[in-house]
Amino acid sequence: MEYYLQLIINGLVVGSIYSLVALGFVIIFKATKVVNFAQGELVMVGAYICFALTVQYQLPFLVSFLLTLVFSIALAILVERLILRPLIGEPIISVIMVTIGLSSMLKSFVQMTWGTQIQVFPPILPQEPYMLLGLPIAPVYVAAFGLSVLLFGVFSIFFKYSSLGIAMRATAFDQQAAQSMGIGIKSIFALSWCIAAVVSSIGGIILGNINGINAQLGQLGLKVFPAVILGGLDSLLGAALGGLIIGVLENICEGAAKDLFGLGGFKEVASFVILVIILMIKPYGLFGTKEIERV
């Protein structure tokens, strides 16, 4: 029983990171109707920039963290202005293909700059574990989960009460109507990419402090995609719950397969199996919005 409880706790931590990355997917999709297949690479680049500033340039971790967020915003603005803005009005599939190309470019940049070997962050929190229900929990796990919950709370308030958040919601609902009300659509697009880059970088930094980083970290975007679809591509609540559900079920399936059958590898396919089952029941995800067009 303790073994499975530990799996659930670990799954919640991993799931909270999935939720952060899924939040970036949802924000970009809500504002632009584009599925960003470079989301995982934004996670990877943010993690490597923070690692370089902390380890190679010997900056305090907090300074490195804040500078990484600034770099992420600058990268997002650069990508949106130079690559994506000229494609406004083009078919969505063209923009999606560009994000796939962008993911390859970012991955190549990381490999050329830092190589492919695993890099380890220096410990930034005490190593002495906390005890929860008789189980040891590493402080970095507690910090990761707490930070993810805090960020979701902040963004929930931002989208519900701030003028910028309301403008983003209006743009997601109807771009033409929002533009007729004086909302700068191009600015909203840029803002959505900035937010997505920031939350992705934070997720990458958290994950790097838990498992280390390597050039394959960008594949996290594909692992998170089932969580996005599960929760609904246009639902912030769905992103949060979808990430947690996938994280927990991944760990339980992997642990149960090893415990009962001595088999491994289920973790990589569990999320996609769960996704197929859910979509057979709810094609728009758990919280997605069903769109009906009248002709």
Secondary structure, DSSP 8 states (H G I E B T S, - for coil): -HHHHHHHHHHHHHHHHHHHHHHHHHHHHHHHS---TTHHHHHHHHHHHHHIIIIIS---HHHHHHHHHHHHHHHHHHHIIIIIGGGTTS-HHHHHHHHHHHHHHHHHHHHHHH-SS-B-----S--S-EEETTEEE-HHHHHHHHHHHHHHHHHHHHHHHSHHHHHHHHHHH-HHHHHHTT--HHHHHHHHHHHHHHHHHHHHHHHHHHH-B-TTGGGHHHHHHHHHHHH-TT-HHHHHHHHHHHHHHHHHHHHHHHHHH----HHHHHHHHHHHHHHHH-TT-SS--------
